């Protein structure tokens, strides 16, 4: 097995593996972020206090 | 063709396999934690 490194330059293989792994990792992370189930950051606009979608009546105007 | 001698290739191969095992180990732990959090099947 170690003869592989006599055929292929370790520098090029290491660079290729690093670039490939990084591309794969960033792709998978973005895919997960785009899902509802595995989005670990959550919707920044839905967190905290519940926001009412109903519009409430305005207070009576002061005369 | 690289310019490595057989001994150098053997030495590099040992380090490469160590790194590979470490990477796979971290990946297995990460997948285990993710599966505990939210199993996907």
Backbone of each chain as nested JSON, in Angstrom:
{
  "chains": [
    {"id": "A", "residues": [
      {"number": 1, "name": "UNK", "atoms": {"N": [0.808, -1.214, 0.0], "CA": [0.0, 0.0, 0.0], "C": [0.844, 1.268, 0.0]}},
      {"number": 2, "name": "UNK", "atoms": {"N": [1.938, 1.25, 0.768], "CA": [2.733, 2.467, 0.884], "C": [3.383, 2.845, -0.436]}},
      {"number": 3, "name": "UNK", "atoms": {"N": [3.431, 1.904, -1.399], "CA": [4.022, 2.22, -2.7], "C": [3.195, 3.24, -3.474]}},
      {"number": 4, "name": "UNK", "atoms": {"N": [1.959, 3.426, -3.05], "CA": [1.111, 4.464, -3.653], "C": [1.823, 5.796, -3.657]}},
      {"number": 5, "name": "UNK", "atoms": {"N": [2.546, 6.089, -2.547], "CA": [3.203, 7.384, -2.399], "C": [4.468, 7.492, -3.226]}},
      {"number": 6, "name": "UNK", "atoms": {"N": [4.893, 6.368, -3.808], "CA": [6.006, 6.435, -4.761], "C": [5.463, 6.762, -6.153]}},
      {"number": 7, "name": "UNK", "atoms": {"N": [4.155, 6.506, -6.346], "CA": [3.529, 6.803, -7.637], "C": [2.981, 8.223, -7.675]}},
      {"number": 8, "name": "UNK", "atoms": {"N": [2.344, 8.632, -6.557], "CA": [1.707, 9.95, -6.514], "C": [2.414, 10.83, -5.493]}},
      {"number": 9, "name": "UNK", "atoms": {"N": [2.602, 12.082, -5.867], "CA": [3.279, 13.04, -5.006], "C": [2.411, 13.333, -3.783]}},
      {"number": 10, "name": "UNK", "atoms": {"N": [2.909, 13.09, -2.576], "CA": [2.107, 13.333, -1.366], "C": [1.591, 14.763, -1.272]}},
      {"number": 11, "name": "UNK", "atoms": {"N": [2.378, 15.74, -1.719], "CA": [1.923, 17.134, -1.642], "C": [0.656, 17.335, -2.453]}},
      {"number": 12, "name": "UNK", "atoms": {"N": [0.653, 16.801, -3.675], "CA": [-0.522, 16.969, -4.527], "C": [-1.718, 16.207, -3.971]}},
      {"number": 13, "name": "UNK", "atoms": {"N": [-1.473, 15.002, -3.472], "CA": [-2.578, 14.205, -2.924], "C": [-3.164, 14.895, -1.703]}},
      {"number": 14, "name": "UNK", "atoms": {"N": [-2.29, 15.385, -0.811], "CA": [-2.768, 16.058, 0.402], "C": [-3.583, 17.304, 0.046]}},
      {"number": 15, "name": "UNK", "atoms": {"N": [-3.085, 18.085, -0.911], "CA": [-3.811, 19.28, -1.332], "C": [-5.16, 18.891, -1.933]}},
      {"number": 16, "name": "UNK", "atoms": {"N": [-5.159, 17.882, -2.797], "CA": [-6.404, 17.448, -3.413], "C": [-7.402, 16.946, -2.391]}},
      {"number": 17, "name": "UNK", "atoms": {"N": [-6.935, 16.148, -1.439], "CA": [-7.822, 15.619, -0.402], "C": [-8.384, 16.756, 0.439]}},
      {"number": 18, "name": "UNK", "atoms": {"N": [-7.525, 17.728, 0.792], "CA": [-7.979, 18.848, 1.62], "C": [-9.048, 19.658, 0.881]}},
      {"number": 19, "name": "UNK", "atoms": {"N": [-8.797, 19.974, -0.38], "CA": [-9.77, 20.753, -1.155], "C": [-11.076, 19.966, -1.31]}},
      {"number": 20, "name": "UNK", "atoms": {"N": [-10.946, 18.686, -1.616], "CA": [-12.128, 17.85, -1.804], "C": [-12.948, 17.74, -0.534]}},
      {"number": 21, "name": "UNK", "atoms": {"N": [-12.283, 17.497, 0.604], "CA": [-12.989, 17.357, 1.875], "C": [-13.664, 18.665, 2.28]}},
      {"number": 22, "name": "UNK", "atoms": {"N": [-12.965, 19.785, 2.043], "CA": [-13.542, 21.076, 2.411], "C": [-14.795, 21.356, 1.582]}},
      {"number": 23, "name": "UNK", "atoms": {"N": [-14.71, 21.085, 0.272], "CA": [-15.864, 21.298, -0.607], "C": [-17.037, 20.428, -0.168]}},
      {"number": 24, "name": "UNK", "atoms": {"N": [-16.743, 19.158, 0.113], "CA": [-17.79, 18.235, 0.556], "C": [-18.403, 18.699, 1.873]}},
      {"number": 25, "name": "UNK", "atoms": {"N": [-17.543, 19.119, 2.812], "CA": [-18.026, 19.522, 4.128], "C": [-18.915, 20.758, 4.014]}},
      {"number": 26, "name": "UNK", "atoms": {"N": [-18.469, 21.743, 3.26], "CA": [-19.249, 22.981, 3.174], "C": [-20.566, 22.719, 2.456]}},
      {"number": 27, "name": "UNK", "atoms": {"N": [-20.544, 21.828, 1.45], "CA": [-21.778, 21.465, 0.748], "C": [-22.776, 20.817, 1.697]}},
      {"number": 28, "name": "UNK", "atoms": {"N": [-22.301, 19.813, 2.471], "CA": [-23.19, 19.101, 3.389], "C": [-23.724, 20.059, 4.454]}},
      {"number": 29, "name": "UNK", "atoms": {"N": [-22.86, 20.939, 4.976], "CA": [-23.319, 21.857, 6.017], "C": [-24.405, 22.804, 5.493]}},
      {"number": 30, "name": "UNK", "atoms": {"N": [-24.214, 23.291, 4.272], "CA": [-25.228, 24.2, 3.716], "C": [-26.521, 23.456, 3.412]}},
      {"number": 31, "name": "UNK", "atoms": {"N": [-26.413, 22.207, 2.943], "CA": [-27.622, 21.404, 2.7], "C": [-28.383, 21.229, 4.012]}},
      {"number": 32, "name": "UNK", "atoms": {"N": [-27.671, 20.902, 5.085], "CA": [-28.339, 20.71, 6.38], "C": [-28.958, 22.023, 6.868]}},
      {"number": 33, "name": "UNK", "atoms": {"N": [-28.257, 23.128, 6.685], "CA": [-28.806, 24.419, 7.111], "C": [-30.073, 24.77, 6.339]}},
      {"number": 34, "name": "UNK", "atoms": {"N": [-30.188, 24.259, 5.119], "CA": [-31.365, 24.585, 4.294], "C": [-32.574, 23.746, 4.692]}},
      {"number": 35, "name": "UNK", "atoms": {"N": [-32.405, 22.718, 5.517], "CA": [-33.541, 21.893, 5.93], "C": [-34.146, 22.463, 7.209]}},
      {"number": 36, "name": "UNK", "atoms": {"N": [-35.389, 22.084, 7.485], "CA": [-36.024, 22.519, 8.728], "C": [-35.504, 21.7, 9.905]}},
      {"number": 37, "name": "UNK", "atoms": {"N": [-35.321, 20.403, 9.69], "CA": [-35.01, 19.492, 10.794], "C": [-33.588, 19.666, 11.321]}},
      {"number": 38, "name": "UNK", "atoms": {"N": [-32.658, 19.917, 10.45], "CA": [-31.248, 19.949, 10.878], "C": [-30.636, 21.344, 10.843]}},
      {"number": 39, "name": "UNK", "atoms": {"N": [-31.502, 22.348, 10.753], "CA": [-31.008, 23.717, 10.791], "C": [-30.72, 24.087, 12.244]}},
      {"number": 40, "name": "UNK", "atoms": {"N": [-29.461, 24.021, 12.644], "CA": [-29.11, 24.221, 14.048], "C": [-29.088, 25.693, 14.45]}},
      {"number": 41, "name": "UNK", "atoms": {"N": [-29.145, 26.589, 13.498], "CA": [-29.166, 28.013, 13.842], "C": [-30.59, 28.51, 14.044]}},
      {"number": 42, "name": "UNK", "atoms": {"N": [-31.539, 27.87, 13.4], "CA": [-32.922, 28.267, 13.535], "C": [-33.219, 29.509, 12.737]}},
      {"number": 43, "name": "UNK", "atoms": {"N": [-34.505, 29.847, 12.677], "CA": [-34.923, 31.042, 11.965], "C": [-34.723, 32.239, 12.878]}},
      {"number": 44, "name": "UNK", "atoms": {"N": [-33.83, 33.154, 12.566], "CA": [-33.552, 34.277, 13.456], "C": [-34.771, 35.168, 13.648]}},
      {"number": 45, "name": "UNK", "atoms": {"N": [-35.751, 35.082, 12.741], "CA": [-36.923, 35.95, 12.854], "C": [-38.068, 35.305, 13.622]}},
      {"number": 46, "name": "UNK", "atoms": {"N": [-37.86, 34.043, 14.062], "CA": [-38.96, 33.386, 14.753], "C": [-38.626, 33.095, 16.213]}},
      {"number": 47, "name": "UNK", "atoms": {"N": [-37.418, 33.348, 16.618], "CA": [-37.017, 32.991, 17.969], "C": [-37.512, 33.988, 18.996]}},
      {"number": 48, "name": "UNK", "atoms": {"N": [-37.339, 33.615, 20.262], "CA": [-37.701, 34.538, 21.335], "C": [-39.197, 34.664, 21.495]}},
      {"number": 49, "name": "UNK", "atoms": {"N": [-39.68, 35.879, 21.605], "CA": [-41.085, 36.114, 21.868], "C": [-41.926, 35.74, 20.654]}},
      {"number": 50, "name": "UNK", "atoms": {"N": [-43.084, 35.178, 20.951], "CA": [-44.009, 34.848, 19.886], "C": [-44.546, 36.136, 19.277]}},
      {"number": 51, "name": "UNK", "atoms": {"N": [-44.563, 36.14, 17.986], "CA": [-45.03, 37.346, 17.311], "C": [-46.439, 37.094, 16.817]}},
      {"number": 52, "name": "UNK", "atoms": {"N": [-47.371, 37.941, 17.188], "CA": [-48.758, 37.805, 16.738], "C": [-48.856, 38.23, 15.288]}},
      {"number": 53, "name": "UNK", "atoms": {"N": [-49.594, 37.418, 14.54], "CA": [-49.789, 37.796, 13.142], "C": [-51.054, 38.626, 12.982]}},
      {"number": 54, "name": "UNK", "atoms": {"N": [-51.812, 38.692, 14.081], "CA": [-53.056, 39.47, 13.983], "C": [-52.784, 40.913, 14.361]}},
      {"number": 55, "name": "UNK", "atoms": {"N": [-53.429, 41.746, 13.64], "CA": [-53.269, 43.158, 13.935], "C": [-54.271, 43.552, 15.02]}},
      {"number": 56, "name": "UNK", "atoms": {"N": [-53.774, 44.192, 16.031], "CA": [-54.675, 44.593, 17.103], "C": [-55.182, 46.003, 16.868]}},
      {"number": 57, "name": "UNK", "atoms": {"N": [-56.322, 46.244, 17.526], "CA": [-56.949, 47.558, 17.345], "C": [-56.055, 48.635, 17.936]}},
      {"number": 58, "name": "UNK", "atoms": {"N": [-56.058, 49.74, 17.321], "CA": [-55.292, 50.873, 17.827], "C": [-55.975, 51.407, 19.075]}},
      {"number": 59, "name": "UNK", "atoms": {"N": [-55.24, 51.909, 20.034], "CA": [-55.878, 52.53, 21.189], "C": [-56.671, 53.759, 20.742]}},
      {"number": 60, "name": "UNK", "atoms": {"N": [-57.73, 54.037, 21.502], "CA": [-58.539, 55.206, 21.105], "C": [-57.708, 56.482, 21.108]}},
      {"number": 61, "name": "UNK", "atoms": {"N": [-57.965, 57.258, 20.133], "CA": [-57.185, 58.489, 19.997], "C": [-57.565, 59.477, 21.082]}},
      {"number": 62, "name": "UNK", "atoms": {"N": [-56.571, 60.15, 21.589], "CA": [-56.865, 61.159, 22.612], "C": [-57.445, 62.392, 21.959]}},
      {"number": 63, "name": "UNK", "atoms": {"N": [-58.414, 62.963, 22.623], "CA": [-59.036, 64.133, 22.017], "C": [-58.315, 65.399, 22.436]}}
    ]},
    {"id": "B", "residues": [
      {"number": 1, "name": "UNK", "atoms": {"N": [5.007, 10.138, -11.195], "CA": [5.935, 9.523, -10.228], "C": [6.421, 10.566, -9.222]}},
      {"number": 2, "name": "UNK", "atoms": {"N": [6.376, 10.218, -7.962], "CA": [6.94, 11.104, -6.947], "C": [8.398, 10.694, -6.724]}},
      {"number": 3, "name": "UNK", "atoms": {"N": [9.077, 11.493, -5.947], "CA": [10.519, 11.235, -5.773], "C": [10.798, 10.545, -4.458]}},
      {"number": 4, "name": "UNK", "atoms": {"N": [9.774, 9.929, -3.86], "CA": [9.973, 9.301, -2.557], "C": [10.66, 7.94, -2.693]}},
      {"number": 5, "name": "UNK", "atoms": {"N": [11.552, 7.693, -1.741], "CA": [12.147, 6.359, -1.663], "C": [11.154, 5.441, -0.967]}},
      {"number": 6, "name": "UNK", "atoms": {"N": [11.447, 4.163, -0.988], "CA": [10.524, 3.205, -0.373], "C": [10.353, 3.487, 1.127]}},
      {"number": 7, "name": "UNK", "atoms": {"N": [11.478, 3.826, 1.792], "CA": [11.392, 4.112, 3.234], "C": [10.594, 5.374, 3.518]}},
      {"number": 8, "name": "UNK", "atoms": {"N": [10.809, 6.388, 2.692], "CA": [10.049, 7.638, 2.866], "C": [8.571, 7.384, 2.633]}},
      {"number": 9, "name": "UNK", "atoms": {"N": [8.277, 6.582, 1.621], "CA": [6.882, 6.271, 1.327], "C": [6.248, 5.535, 2.499]}},
      {"number": 10, "name": "UNK", "atoms": {"N": [7.005, 4.613, 3.072], "CA": [6.492, 3.852, 4.223], "C": [6.226, 4.791, 5.403]}},
      {"number": 11, "name": "UNK", "atoms": {"N": [7.172, 5.718, 5.622], "CA": [7.045, 6.662, 6.733], "C": [5.825, 7.573, 6.532]}},
      {"number": 12, "name": "UNK", "atoms": {"N": [5.7, 8.096, 5.322], "CA": [4.566, 8.983, 5.045], "C": [3.252, 8.219, 5.154]}},
      {"number": 13, "name": "UNK", "atoms": {"N": [3.272, 6.981, 4.692], "CA": [2.055, 6.182, 4.725], "C": [1.578, 5.978, 6.166]}},
      {"number": 14, "name": "UNK", "atoms": {"N": [2.524, 5.736, 7.08], "CA": [2.142, 5.538, 8.488], "C": [1.471, 6.792, 9.035]}},
      {"number": 15, "name": "UNK", "atoms": {"N": [2.052, 7.983, 8.719], "CA": [1.472, 9.235, 9.206], "C": [0.111, 9.469, 8.564]}},
      {"number": 16, "name": "UNK", "atoms": {"N": [0.003, 9.153, 7.278], "CA": [-1.265, 9.366, 6.569], "C": [-2.368, 8.507, 7.176]}},
      {"number": 17, "name": "UNK", "atoms": {"N": [-2.066, 7.265, 7.451], "CA": [-3.067, 6.357, 8.026], "C": [-3.465, 6.817, 9.424]}},
      {"number": 18, "name": "UNK", "atoms": {"N": [-2.487, 7.32, 10.202], "CA": [-2.822, 7.849, 11.539], "C": [-3.812, 9.009, 11.422]}},
      {"number": 19, "name": "UNK", "atoms": {"N": [-3.504, 9.915, 10.489], "CA": [-4.398, 11.049, 10.281], "C": [-5.767, 10.6, 9.804]}},
      {"number": 20, "name": "UNK", "atoms": {"N": [-5.785, 9.621, 8.934], "CA": [-7.043, 9.105, 8.405], "C": [-7.886, 8.498, 9.526]}},
      {"number": 21, "name": "UNK", "atoms": {"N": [-7.242, 7.707, 10.388], "CA": [-7.964, 7.084, 11.508], "C": [-8.513, 8.161, 12.442]}},
      {"number": 22, "name": "UNK", "atoms": {"N": [-7.704, 9.203, 12.712], "CA": [-8.173, 10.29, 13.563], "C": [-9.374, 11.001, 12.953]}},
      {"number": 23, "name": "UNK", "atoms": {"N": [-9.301, 11.27, 11.658], "CA": [-10.402, 11.946, 10.96], "C": [-11.67, 11.11, 11.023]}},
      {"number": 24, "name": "UNK", "atoms": {"N": [-11.542, 9.809, 10.723], "CA": [-12.71, 8.917, 10.743], "C": [-13.269, 8.825, 12.161]}},
      {"number": 25, "name": "UNK", "atoms": {"N": [-12.373, 8.79, 13.161], "CA": [-12.835, 8.721, 14.554], "C": [-13.667, 9.937, 14.922]}},
      {"number": 26, "name": "UNK", "atoms": {"N": [-13.187, 11.133, 14.564], "CA": [-13.937, 12.362, 14.855], "C": [-15.274, 12.34, 14.113]}},
      {"number": 27, "name": "UNK", "atoms": {"N": [-15.252, 11.868, 12.861], "CA": [-16.487, 11.815, 12.077], "C": [-17.49, 10.861, 12.711]}},
      {"number": 28, "name": "UNK", "atoms": {"N": [-17.017, 9.717, 13.214], "CA": [-17.919, 8.752, 13.849], "C": [-18.55, 9.368, 15.095]}},
      {"number": 29, "name": "UNK", "atoms": {"N": [-17.744, 10.056, 15.911], "CA": [-18.281, 10.713, 17.114], "C": [-19.314, 11.766, 16.716]}},
      {"number": 30, "name": "UNK", "atoms": {"N": [-19.003, 12.561, 15.688], "CA": [-19.928, 13.614, 15.251], "C": [-21.247, 12.998, 14.781]}},
      {"number": 31, "name": "UNK", "atoms": {"N": [-21.162, 11.906, 14.011], "CA": [-22.382, 11.27, 13.534], "C": [-23.179, 10.658, 14.681]}},
      {"number": 32, "name": "UNK", "atoms": {"N": [-22.473, 10.093, 15.653], "CA": [-23.17, 9.532, 16.818], "C": [-23.939, 10.638, 17.552]}},
      {"number": 33, "name": "UNK", "atoms": {"N": [-23.275, 11.759, 17.811], "CA": [-23.934, 12.861, 18.524], "C": [-25.14, 13.386, 17.728]}},
      {"number": 34, "name": "UNK", "atoms": {"N": [-24.959, 13.512, 16.42], "CA": [-26.052, 14.01, 15.591], "C": [-27.208, 13.025, 15.596]}},
      {"number": 35, "name": "UNK", "atoms": {"N": [-26.904, 11.731, 15.596], "CA": [-27.967, 10.723, 15.594], "C": [-28.716, 10.729, 16.92]}},
      {"number": 36, "name": "UNK", "atoms": {"N": [-27.981, 10.957, 18.019], "CA": [-28.646, 11.055, 19.319], "C": [-29.559, 12.277, 19.35]}},
      {"number": 37, "name": "UNK", "atoms": {"N": [-29.086, 13.369, 18.743], "CA": [-29.863, 14.603, 18.726], "C": [-31.132, 14.432, 17.894]}},
      {"number": 38, "name": "UNK", "atoms": {"N": [-30.962, 14.051, 16.645], "CA": [-32.101, 13.884, 15.737], "C": [-31.806, 12.733, 14.786]}},
      {"number": 39, "name": "UNK", "atoms": {"N": [-32.308, 11.543, 15.115], "CA": [-32.032, 10.394, 14.23], "C": [-32.661, 10.586, 12.861]}},
      {"number": 40, "name": "UNK", "atoms": {"N": [-31.954, 10.14, 11.849], "CA": [-32.463, 10.317, 10.479], "C": [-33.095, 9.061, 9.929]}},
      {"number": 41, "name": "UNK", "atoms": {"N": [-33.044, 7.937, 10.679], "CA": [-33.881, 6.763, 10.357], "C": [-33.997, 5.849, 11.566]}}
    ]}
  ]
}
